[in-house]
Amino acid sequence: MSEMTHVPVMAREVMEILPLRPGATAVDGTLGLAGHSLMMADRISPGGLLVGLDWDSSMLAEARQRLSGVADVDIKLFQCDYRELRDKLTSACSEAGRAPAADAVLLDLGLNNAQIEDGSRGISFKNEGDLDMRMDRSSGEPASALLNRISPLELEKALWNFGDERWAKRIAQVVVERRRTEPLRTTADLVDCVMAAIPSAKRDKRIHPATRTFQAIRILVNGELDDLEGAIFDAGLCLAVGGVMVTLSYHSGEDRAAKVAIKKLSGSGNFESIYKKPLRPQADEIAVNGKARSAVMRAVRRIKEENQS
Ligand SMILES: C[S@@+](CC[C@H](N)C(=O)[O-])C[C@H]1O[C@@H](n2cnc3c(N)ncnc32)[C@H](O)[C@@H]1O
């Protein structure tokens, strides 16, 4: 096992609400380092089926290793987008001779600590490295290529919509001016652009000035919010009657998608939203894991079959 670390967020609350029992079918749509998955596997043993997905091959490899010691659970892992959750669940269940429905689905959105800390991925402004930011490095366009070609207006919109960056227009101008003479290549190049764009007297003292820009560009590069609401809605449809789906979101765009998807599921009459207000981490968890601070947890339960009135 490698040194990669990530503390599973709101694990106590997640395990309490998911109906995990021996023999159950559980889906972890965002495996990461398998922190939640290990706990889920423990609860569905013996005889359970755990289906795990992650689009990042390095996370999947690590998760596979961490789950290798689990006994008496059928574990099927896939490198893919959780937008393919229904297909993967169906194929895993058909192989295992089970009905294609889940008792528990977890979507712990966003990215994990190990991905942020890996300087070679260019996700964090704290580590100098190539400006890549892709979660699946076998496809798509690295952040540097994207930043060196998109229009100033597209860039401004992304910074505003995905980072709530009020200096979006100015940062976009600086990036475009700079790339005319020197294309952006590294995380430091992007940090320099942000620093040149935001006057020091106007900088938010609580967070690094590049925080919002890096978040926004990462979301853009990976299409993280593209039809997220549809993906969460579809994942909910995979639940068996009595099954529960939990979402954990870390910023407003993700949480909006989860909220609307759960509202639509409940509106069909076949599901119920479990909490009136979303849950937030307790103070004792935040004290030991500051990264949990922004988490918002929602949950929905299937109460009827599709055509049942
Ligand atoms: C917050 S981490 C999950 C951490 C995990 N629950 C744990 O305890 O170790 C989110 C994971 O979801 C993956 N991910 C994010 N968006 C994804 C998507 N659209 N499809 C598949 N995996 C995704 C990321 O690569 C990352 O490993």
The ligand as an ORCA input file, in Angstrom:
! r2SCAN-3c Opt
* xyz 0 1
  C     -13.801     12.669     -2.584
  S     -13.022     11.392     -3.459
  C     -13.683      9.923     -2.784
  C     -12.996      9.483     -1.548
  C     -13.484      8.142     -1.029
  N     -14.856      8.211     -0.607
  C     -12.604      7.655      0.087
  O     -13.092      7.554      1.231
  O     -11.427      7.358     -0.136
  C     -13.781     11.459     -5.006
  C     -13.275     10.437     -6.006
  O     -14.209     10.430     -7.064
  C     -13.539     10.369     -8.283
  N     -14.418     11.030     -9.254
  C     -14.755     12.342     -9.321
  N     -15.603     12.543    -10.332
  C     -15.815     11.334    -10.909
  C     -16.600     10.892    -12.013
  N     -17.331     11.745    -12.726
  N     -16.597      9.583    -12.300
  C     -15.843      8.697    -11.590
  N     -15.064      9.061    -10.551
  C     -15.060     10.361    -10.216
  C     -12.228     11.084     -8.071
  O     -11.257     10.604     -8.978
  C     -11.923     10.743     -6.610
  O     -11.089      9.621     -6.513
*
